[in-house]
Amino acid sequence: MKFTANFTGGFSSNSNFSKEEPFNASMGGGVLINGKDGKSAYEIAKENGFVGTEQEWLASLKGQKGDKGDRGEQGVQGIQGLRGEKGEQGQRGEKGEKGDKGEQGIQGKQGLQGAKGDKGDRGEQGIQGIQGEKGEDGADGYTPIKGKDYYTEADKTEMVNAVISALPKYNGEVTTV
């Protein structure tokens, strides 16, 4: 193990710690300590009456449980962990009470045009339109001639009466020819 330290007052050490090498420290250029390894704490404990293995001695160093300490300050929040696997779906809950009526939503988009429907019933007559413009005068018509193109009711009655009066009168006798 490499140890390098600089302390106030000029003390410095640049040495490897191991059981094979002595520890060298210097102050102001001269060697202060050039010694060899000392006894371990376990060896000192055995000399002072401890009986047992080094593991048992280490276990004996643990003291009785102390009083509960004051609560420390909250630490900084850690990074978020990975997302866990999706759990199974839970049981369906009971039906809740009917909620309050919500506000009307915004107008939706126009839907697709549907199929053509059946023909409807005839509607009511509409209101009369405005009068059109005056048309051009027509060509002169043919004036019918009485007795050639037409007859009045009086004319027809006169003709029937003339035919009837021209017929021979029946006197009750039958004549053979």
C-alpha positions, 0 to 999 in steps of 0.5 A, spaced: 500 500 500 502 506 498 502 512 503 503 519 501 501 525 505 503 532 506 502 535 513 502 542 516 509 543 519 513 540 513 512 532 515 511 528 509 511 521 508 512 517 501 512 509 503 509 503 501 506 499 507 507 492 508 509 487 513 516 486 510 518 494 509 519 499 515 515 505 515 519 511 513 517 518 515 521 525 514 521 532 517 525 537 514 529 532 510 532 528 516 529 521 518 525 521 524 522 514 524 525 507 521 522 502 525 519 495 524 512 492 525 509 492 531 504 488 535 496 487 532 491 489 537 489 482 537 496 480 539 495 485 545 489 483 547 491 476 548 497 478 552 492 482 556 488 475 558 483 474 552 482 467 550 479 465 543 480 466 536 481 472 532 474 472 529 472 471 536 476 477 538 473 481 533 466 479 534 467 481 542 469 488 539 461 489 538 459 493 544 451 493 547 446 497 543 446 504 544 440 509 545 436 511 539 440 517 535 436 523 533 433 523 526 438 525 521 436 530 515 433 527 509 438 525 504 438 527 496 433 524 492 436 518 488 435 516 481 428 513 479 429 505 479 427 501 473 420 500 471 417 493 474 413 488 470 406 489 469 401 486 474 395 482 473 389 486 472 385 487 479 378 485 480 372 489 477 370 494 482 363 496 484 359 501 480 359 508 482 354 513 483 352 517 477 356 523 476 354 531 475 353 533 467 359 535 464 359 541 460 358 541 452 364 539 448 366 542 442 363 541 435 366 535 432 368 534 425 363 533 419 362 526 418 362 522 412 356 523 407 351 517 408 347 513 402 342 517 398 335 516 402 328 515 399 324 520 395 320 524 400 313 527 400 311 532 395 312 539 399 307 545 399 306 550 394 311 555 394 309 563 394 308 566 388 314 569 384 314 576 382 311 578 375 315 577 369 317 582 364 312 584 359 312 580 352 313 582 345 306 583 341 304 577 338 302 576 330 295 578 328 290 572 329 285 570 324 278 572 325 273 567 324 267 568 319 260 567 322 256 561 318 263 558 315 267 557 321 262 558 327 255 558 329 252 561 335 246 557 339 241 561 336 244 559 329 243 552 330 236 553 333 234 556 327 237 551 322 234 545 326 227 549 326 228 550 318 229 543 317 223 541 321 218 545 317 221 543 311 219 536 312 212 533 310 206 533 315 203 527 318 196 526 317 195 519 320 195 516 313 200 511 310 202 512 303 206 506 299 210 508 293 
